[in-house]
Amino acid sequence: MRVLAILCVRNEAAFLLEWLAHHRAIGFTDFLVFSNDCQDGTDAMLDRLAGMGEVTHIRNDGPYDTRGIQFTALKQCEKLEIVRQADWILPFDIDEFVNIHAGEGRVGDLLTALPEATAITLTWRLFGNGGVVHYEDRPVTQTFLRAAPAVLYWPWRAAMFKTLYRNDGTYRKVGVHRPRAPVKERLESARWFGSDGRELPKKFRTERIFSTFGQPNYGLAQLNHYALGAMESYVLKADRGRAVHADQMLDLDYWVERNFASDEDGSILRRAPGMQAELARLKGDAQLATLHEAAVNWRHARFRELMLLEPFRALMGRLLLTPPTRPLPPEAARFLQRFALKARSEAATSPD
């Protein structure tokens, strides 16, 4: 069985080997990685990994679709042999780590637990900054263990998912959160399940990018989302720009909606020995080890440069001033949800 991970990256070489090692250790067999406009050696590292047979690397140098850099990359997928040969596909990001609770924590265990599934939604669990100020070269999955509660009522983005789906021809195109361009004649046989094990309503086959609020969604698996990292790393993330909305600089709004730290979740650590073994194997290659060290040094140097510029220095100051985000109680979340639903209803009936 071939399980394909699809990734888009820019200036992420310092984190790439851990991400690759973890997902190789839990059963992903193939990796398709698009890079664009890298200054930290990410593209060179991917070239080396491609030469070793670890990944397929494609430079996504533009021109770009109006819907963004990531969308431009994913549009290429339908033409690629590595995509056509995959049995299962999951497009996701370098700050997202698949964390499977079923069985021994491997992809095969999740598929065994949901044998009728043709698509499985992996809901985000947001991991906050945990008060970590300085970037250090140590595994993300072992550094950030404070997370949002298992049941979170707001913001709605906290319940977004990425989709692991069977590449059986039901969908013709790869999407950011879910497969796109369904074949109408095949939709009736599609079976979507949440990573809590429940079969999802039919509307998930053609719409929805977030799971149901107010219930636990992580019974069999979750997608650990380390969107923030250390404060220094977040400043570099703001400099890099968003993957989808590249023209929007990250600021405190993005941080506050993701900096949850009310709960501790170390469940991914049971896969740490396998990840560490894979990481040691990759770093056993002298060229990869050198590229990794250079990327770490680049991050430190780039942070010092950015701190001489007012927008980034001001952002760092705000991060230091801002406490962890308080999960909203259900009644406060319902207050906001009512307005959100009303706005969506009015927009749907508007003549414009």
LUMDREN-991169 format. One line per field, with one value per residue (C-alpha): residue number from 1; residue in one letter; chain; x, y, z. Coordinates in Angstrom, 3 decimals, padded with zeros to 6 digits, always signed. Layout:
<pts>
resi = c(NUM, ...) $
resn = c(A, ...) $
chain = c(A, ...) $
c1 = c(X, ...) $
c2 = c(Y, ...) $
c3 = c(Z, ...) $
</pts>
This chain:
<pts>
resi = c(1, 2, 3, 4, 5, 6, 7, 8, 9, 10, 11, 12, 13, 14, 15, 16, 17, 18, 19, 20, 21, 22, 23, 24, 25, 26, 27, 28, 29, 30, 31, 32, 33, 34, 35, 36, 37, 38, 39, 40, 41, 42, 43, 44, 45, 46, 47, 48, 49, 50, 51, 52, 53, 54, 55, 56, 57, 58, 59, 60, 61, 62, 63, 64, 65, 66, 67, 68, 69, 70, 71, 72, 73, 74, 75, 76, 77, 78, 79, 80, 81, 82, 83, 84, 85, 86, 87, 88, 89, 90, 91, 92, 93, 94, 95, 96, 97, 98, 99, 100, 101, 102, 103, 104, 105, 106, 107, 108, 109, 110, 111, 112, 113, 114, 115, 116, 117, 118, 119, 120, 121, 122, 123, 124, 125, 126, 127, 128, 129, 130, 131, 132, 133, 134, 135, 136, 137, 138, 139, 140, 141, 142, 143, 144, 145, 146, 147, 148, 149, 150, 151, 152, 153, 154, 155, 156, 157, 158, 159, 160, 161, 162, 163, 164, 165, 166, 167, 168, 169, 170, 171, 172, 173, 174, 175, 176, 177, 178, 179, 180, 181, 182, 183, 184, 185, 186, 187, 188, 189, 190, 191, 192, 193, 194, 195, 196, 197, 198, 199, 200, 201, 202, 203, 204, 205, 206, 207, 208, 209, 210, 211, 212, 213, 214, 215, 216, 217, 218, 219, 220, 221, 222, 223, 224, 225, 226, 227, 228, 229, 230, 231, 232, 233, 234, 235, 236, 237, 238, 239, 240, 241, 242, 243, 244, 245, 246, 247, 248, 249, 250, 251, 252, 253, 254, 255, 256, 257, 258, 259, 260, 261, 262, 263, 264, 265, 266, 267, 268, 269, 270, 271, 272, 273, 274, 275, 276, 277, 278, 279, 280, 281, 282, 283, 284, 285, 286, 287, 288, 289, 290, 291, 292, 293, 294, 295, 296, 297, 298, 299, 300, 301, 302, 303, 304, 305, 306, 307, 308, 309, 310, 311, 312, 313, 314, 315, 316, 317, 318, 319, 320, 321, 322, 323, 324, 325, 326, 327, 328, 329, 330, 331, 332, 333, 334, 335, 336, 337, 338, 339, 340, 341, 342, 343, 344, 345, 346, 347, 348, 349, 350, 351, 352) $
resn = c(M, R, V, L, A, I, L, C, V, R, N, E, A, A, F, L, L, E, W, L, A, H, H, R, A, I, G, F, T, D, F, L, V, F, S, N, D, C, Q, D, G, T, D, A, M, L, D, R, L, A, G, M, G, E, V, T, H, I, R, N, D, G, P, Y, D, T, R, G, I, Q, F, T, A, L, K, Q, C, E, K, L, E, I, V, R, Q, A, D, W, I, L, P, F, D, I, D, E, F, V, N, I, H, A, G, E, G, R, V, G, D, L, L, T, A, L, P, E, A, T, A, I, T, L, T, W, R, L, F, G, N, G, G, V, V, H, Y, E, D, R, P, V, T, Q, T, F, L, R, A, A, P, A, V, L, Y, W, P, W, R, A, A, M, F, K, T, L, Y, R, N, D, G, T, Y, R, K, V, G, V, H, R, P, R, A, P, V, K, E, R, L, E, S, A, R, W, F, G, S, D, G, R, E, L, P, K, K, F, R, T, E, R, I, F, S, T, F, G, Q, P, N, Y, G, L, A, Q, L, N, H, Y, A, L, G, A, M, E, S, Y, V, L, K, A, D, R, G, R, A, V, H, A, D, Q, M, L, D, L, D, Y, W, V, E, R, N, F, A, S, D, E, D, G, S, I, L, R, R, A, P, G, M, Q, A, E, L, A, R, L, K, G, D, A, Q, L, A, T, L, H, E, A, A, V, N, W, R, H, A, R, F, R, E, L, M, L, L, E, P, F, R, A, L, M, G, R, L, L, L, T, P, P, T, R, P, L, P, P, E, A, A, R, F, L, Q, R, F, A, L, K, A, R, S, E, A, A, T, S, P, D) $
chain = c(A, A, A, A, A, A, A, A, A, A, A, A, A, A, A, A, A, A, A, A, A, A, A, A, A, A, A, A, A, A, A, A, A, A, A, A, A, A, A, A, A, A, A, A, A, A, A, A, A, A, A, A, A, A, A, A, A, A, A, A, A, A, A, A, A, A, A, A, A, A, A, A, A, A, A, A, A, A, A, A, A, A, A, A, A, A, A, A, A, A, A, A, A, A, A, A, A, A, A, A, A, A, A, A, A, A, A, A, A, A, A, A, A, A, A, A, A, A, A, A, A, A, A, A, A, A, A, A, A, A, A, A, A, A, A, A, A, A, A, A, A, A, A, A, A, A, A, A, A, A, A, A, A, A, A, A, A, A, A, A, A, A, A, A, A, A, A, A, A, A, A, A, A, A, A, A, A, A, A, A, A, A, A, A, A, A, A, A, A, A, A, A, A, A, A, A, A, A, A, A, A, A, A, A, A, A, A, A, A, A, A, A, A, A, A, A, A, A, A, A, A, A, A, A, A, A, A, A, A, A, A, A, A, A, A, A, A, A, A, A, A, A, A, A, A, A, A, A, A, A, A, A, A, A, A, A, A, A, A, A, A, A, A, A, A, A, A, A, A, A, A, A, A, A, A, A, A, A, A, A, A, A, A, A, A, A, A, A, A, A, A, A, A, A, A, A, A, A, A, A, A, A, A, A, A, A, A, A, A, A, A, A, A, A, A, A, A, A, A, A, A, A, A, A, A, A, A, A, A, A, A, A, A, A, A, A, A, A, A, A, A, A, A, A, A, A, A, A, A, A, A, A) $
c1 = c(+000.000, +001.323, +000.419, +001.407, +002.069, +001.988, +003.761, +004.456, +007.359, +009.363, +012.290, +011.512, +014.738, +015.346, +012.076, +011.946, +013.907, +011.813, +008.579, +009.811, +011.168, +007.923, +005.693, +008.010, +008.001, +004.191, +003.734, +003.749, +005.609, +005.888, +006.502, +005.834, +007.247, +006.913, +009.301, +009.327, +011.656, +013.837, +016.713, +017.563, +018.551, +015.205, +015.371, +018.932, +017.937, +015.010, +017.290, +019.551, +016.583, +015.320, +018.737, +018.572, +015.127, +013.393, +011.123, +010.001, +010.893, +009.353, +010.286, +007.125, +008.689, +005.634, +003.905, +001.252, -002.490, -004.511, -005.609, -002.070, +001.227, -000.057, -003.013, -000.645, +001.448, -001.495, -002.872, +000.142, -000.622, -003.119, -000.405, +002.171, +002.835, +003.601, +000.058, -001.580, +000.161, -000.850, -003.501, -004.117, -003.280, -002.944, -001.949, -000.843, +001.710, +005.063, +003.594, +001.052, +001.898, -000.419, -001.000, -002.789, -004.251, -005.528, -003.360, +000.364, -000.111, +000.552, -001.474, -002.341, -003.866, -006.165, -007.261, -007.870, -010.030, -012.141, -012.202, -015.193, -013.751, -012.795, -011.989, -010.969, -011.002, -008.031, -009.129, -006.611, -005.622, -004.014, -000.748, +000.109, +003.430, +003.733, +005.779, +008.762, +010.577, +013.762, +014.063, +016.224, +017.153, +015.097, +012.064, +008.846, +006.838, +008.861, +008.987, +005.320, +003.018, +000.414, -002.711, -006.340, -008.911, -010.282, -013.619, -013.228, -016.172, -014.461, -012.877, -014.351, -010.900, -009.841, -012.060, -010.630, -009.350, -007.147, -008.389, -006.696, -008.527, -008.470, -007.192, -009.930, -011.013, -013.874, -012.052, -010.010, -008.014, -006.016, -007.162, -005.727, -008.262, -010.232, -010.102, -011.786, -013.617, -015.742, -017.001, -020.755, -021.322, -018.885, -020.015, -022.725, -020.130, -017.912, -017.778, -016.436, -015.518, -014.274, -011.123, -013.396, -014.707, -018.165, -019.441, -020.056, -023.162, -023.307, -022.632, -019.009, -018.528, -018.787, -018.388, -017.218, -013.664, -014.243, -015.545, -018.579, -018.162, -018.858, -017.803, -014.519, -013.072, -009.852, -010.810, -008.774, -006.456, -005.780, -003.664, -001.281, -001.051, +002.055, +001.107, +003.077, +006.300, +008.720, +008.121, +011.271, +010.031, +006.700, +008.468, +010.178, +006.826, +005.409, +008.352, +007.772, +004.060, +001.031, +000.921, -002.535, -002.826, +000.752, -000.108, -001.335, +001.285, +000.754, +000.017, -001.424, -004.881, -003.477, -001.469, -004.386, -006.696, -004.148, -002.204, -004.098, -002.281, -004.996, -004.306, -001.238, -001.115, +001.974, +000.248, +002.493, +005.551, +004.884, +006.044, +009.208, +011.563, +010.602, +010.914, +014.304, +015.596, +014.510, +015.948, +019.287, +019.315, +018.702, +021.270, +023.731, +024.079, +026.835, +025.334, +021.906, +023.470, +025.418, +022.339, +020.334, +022.971, +023.161, +019.364, +019.428, +022.107, +020.131, +017.094, +019.100, +020.706, +017.444, +015.734, +018.471, +018.016, +014.246, +014.528, +016.173, +012.954, +010.053, +007.128, +008.849, +010.286, +006.814, +005.354, +007.918, +007.048, +003.346, +004.052, +005.960, +003.100, +000.256, -000.804, -002.033, -005.499, -008.405, -010.813, -014.295, -017.065, -019.926, -022.327, -019.819, -019.055, -022.756, -023.146, -020.555, -021.834, -025.319, -023.979, -021.718, -024.627, -026.867, -024.203, -023.757, -027.505, -027.884, -024.950, -026.533, -029.818, -028.273, -028.983, -025.335) $
c2 = c(+000.000, +003.421, +006.337, +009.718, +012.886, +016.152, +019.190, +022.800, +024.576, +027.783, +028.374, +025.322, +023.307, +023.373, +021.438, +019.294, +016.256, +015.782, +016.077, +013.568, +011.190, +011.168, +010.499, +007.884, +006.140, +005.984, +004.491, +007.135, +005.610, +008.478, +012.211, +014.868, +018.246, +021.595, +024.412, +028.070, +031.035, +029.516, +031.397, +028.886, +025.924, +024.099, +023.534, +022.211, +019.851, +018.594, +018.057, +015.923, +013.987, +013.433, +012.141, +009.681, +008.482, +009.896, +012.453, +013.788, +017.486, +020.045, +023.709, +025.809, +029.007, +030.570, +032.281, +031.728, +031.333, +034.197, +031.779, +031.549, +029.695, +026.537, +026.251, +026.629, +023.735, +021.433, +022.064, +020.174, +017.006, +015.428, +015.218, +013.454, +009.719, +009.656, +010.932, +008.526, +005.547, +006.429, +004.361, +007.018, +010.750, +013.401, +016.986, +018.862, +021.316, +021.131, +022.393, +019.545, +016.086, +013.096, +011.607, +008.249, +006.791, +003.544, +000.443, +001.112, +004.599, +003.856, +004.760, +001.101, +000.948, +003.863, +002.298, -001.030, +000.716, +002.284, -000.409, +001.077, +004.595, +006.149, +009.471, +010.265, +013.799, +014.519, +017.372, +019.889, +019.951, +023.329, +023.303, +026.641, +028.348, +027.209, +030.284, +029.258, +032.448, +031.355, +028.996, +025.934, +023.036, +020.350, +018.325, +020.303, +017.293, +017.136, +020.872, +021.876, +019.774, +022.340, +022.312, +023.292, +021.195, +018.138, +019.938, +023.526, +025.763, +028.753, +029.814, +027.771, +027.479, +025.269, +022.493, +022.554, +019.297, +017.836, +014.788, +011.415, +009.919, +006.838, +007.638, +005.657, +008.190, +009.711, +013.047, +014.351, +017.091, +017.546, +020.315, +022.055, +020.721, +018.196, +016.567, +018.554, +018.017, +014.991, +012.599, +012.725, +009.090, +007.875, +010.046, +007.667, +005.045, +007.502, +006.892, +009.754, +009.132, +011.470, +010.602, +009.982, +006.914, +008.266, +008.149, +011.664, +013.006, +012.946, +016.684, +016.035, +014.357, +017.693, +020.442, +021.252, +021.867, +021.763, +019.152, +019.468, +021.757, +020.741, +017.110, +015.212, +014.538, +012.717, +009.169, +007.392, +010.151, +013.871, +016.328, +018.027, +021.615, +023.456, +026.692, +029.013, +027.462, +029.563, +033.305, +033.813, +031.276, +033.051, +036.281, +034.382, +032.891, +036.402, +037.323, +034.264, +034.956, +032.673, +029.622, +030.398, +034.175, +035.204, +038.915, +038.932, +039.358, +037.241, +039.308, +038.953, +037.861, +034.604, +034.064, +034.633, +032.264, +029.444, +029.972, +027.518, +025.928, +024.724, +020.996, +018.811, +016.305, +014.148, +011.331, +011.736, +010.913, +007.171, +007.428, +009.322, +006.285, +005.536, +009.192, +009.491, +006.392, +007.783, +011.197, +009.653, +007.746, +010.912, +012.938, +010.116, +011.562, +014.164, +016.482, +016.499, +017.085, +020.064, +021.518, +021.129, +022.911, +025.714, +026.123, +026.385, +029.063, +030.896, +031.077, +032.614, +035.137, +036.033, +036.665, +039.119, +040.920, +041.159, +042.552, +045.637, +046.328, +047.962, +045.803, +042.638, +044.104, +045.370, +041.927, +040.260, +042.714, +041.927, +038.206, +038.683, +040.768, +038.416, +035.608, +032.201, +032.181, +031.352, +028.753, +030.261, +028.672, +027.225, +030.109, +032.722, +030.652, +030.243, +034.029, +034.418, +031.439, +032.910, +035.995, +033.944, +031.775, +034.814, +036.506, +033.382, +033.031, +036.646, +036.333, +033.236, +035.057, +038.362, +039.244, +040.294) $
c3 = c(+000.000, -000.982, +001.274, -000.131, +001.862, -000.129, +001.312, +000.288, +002.014, +002.098, +004.479, +006.645, +006.346, +010.116, +010.666, +007.557, +008.751, +011.912, +009.918, +007.349, +010.010, +012.008, +009.028, +007.555, +010.946, +011.131, +007.686, +004.961, +002.038, -000.454, -000.138, -002.755, -001.729, -003.492, -002.559, -003.493, -003.020, -000.289, +001.342, +004.073, +001.910, +002.016, -001.741, -001.531, +001.282, -000.768, -003.764, -001.590, -000.178, -003.716, -004.727, -001.833, -002.940, +000.132, -001.573, -004.925, -005.053, -007.402, -007.423, -007.496, -008.825, -010.481, -012.054, -009.428, -009.658, -008.172, -005.428, -004.096, -004.118, -002.430, -004.787, -007.754, -006.472, -005.852, -009.340, -010.704, -008.762, -011.150, -013.827, -011.637, -011.637, -007.900, -007.280, -009.724, -008.108, -004.534, -002.766, -000.117, -000.190, +002.521, +001.646, +004.781, +006.161, +007.890, +011.174, +011.149, +012.482, +012.110, +015.558, +015.403, +018.602, +017.084, +017.509, +017.424, +016.019, +012.354, +009.269, +008.737, +012.230, +011.429, +008.143, +009.886, +012.487, +009.700, +006.995, +005.147, +004.950, +001.640, +003.356, +006.951, +008.351, +010.621, +012.863, +014.130, +017.757, +018.321, +020.265, +021.806, +022.310, +025.932, +026.848, +024.693, +023.676, +021.936, +018.986, +019.688, +017.468, +019.156, +017.996, +017.751, +018.910, +022.138, +022.811, +022.588, +024.750, +025.852, +023.730, +023.371, +025.255, +023.492, +023.128, +021.968, +021.108, +019.458, +017.132, +014.303, +012.673, +015.560, +014.184, +010.663, +009.229, +006.525, +004.643, +004.216, +001.260, -000.926, -004.409, -006.151, -008.763, -006.789, -006.738, -009.643, -007.905, -004.729, -002.373, +000.673, +003.199, +001.166, -002.291, -005.074, -008.364, -007.402, -010.053, -009.544, -010.492, -007.828, -004.913, -003.718, -002.847, -000.958, +002.824, +004.943, +008.576, +011.269, +013.164, +016.159, +014.294, +013.435, +009.875, +008.602, +006.848, +003.064, +002.773, +003.794, +000.422, -001.376, +001.249, +004.799, +005.907, +009.655, +012.076, +014.312, +017.345, +020.914, +020.710, +020.993, +017.533, +018.390, +019.360, +016.668, +015.451, +015.407, +013.482, +015.905, +014.652, +015.881, +014.145, +016.436, +017.679, +019.682, +019.655, +017.608, +015.070, +014.837, +013.869, +011.042, +010.058, +009.791, +007.557, +005.353, +004.828, +004.778, +002.548, +001.177, +001.632, +000.952, +000.860, +004.481, +007.201, +010.280, +013.364, +016.831, +015.615, +014.198, +017.401, +019.810, +017.928, +018.255, +021.480, +023.670, +026.602, +028.967, +028.481, +028.235, +025.391, +025.029, +023.158, +020.105, +022.212, +022.005, +018.391, +019.404, +019.293, +015.691, +014.733, +016.425, +014.649, +011.264, +012.118, +013.059, +009.782, +007.779, +009.719, +009.147, +005.669, +005.988, +003.385, +005.046, +008.444, +007.099, +005.405, +008.612, +010.689, +008.134, +008.259, +012.060, +011.853, +009.174, +011.444, +014.276, +011.936, +010.212, +013.545, +014.536, +011.225, +011.633, +015.138, +013.630, +011.705, +013.536, +012.329, +013.516, +016.705, +017.590, +016.892, +019.167, +021.913, +021.593, +021.756, +025.001, +026.412, +025.471, +027.827, +026.607, +025.077, +027.392, +025.949, +025.752, +027.801, +025.715, +026.374, +025.149, +022.060, +021.282, +021.449, +018.679, +016.707, +016.477, +014.762, +012.504, +011.379, +010.866, +008.741, +006.643, +006.174, +005.082, +002.688, +001.108, +000.445, -000.660, -004.335, -004.715) $
</pts>
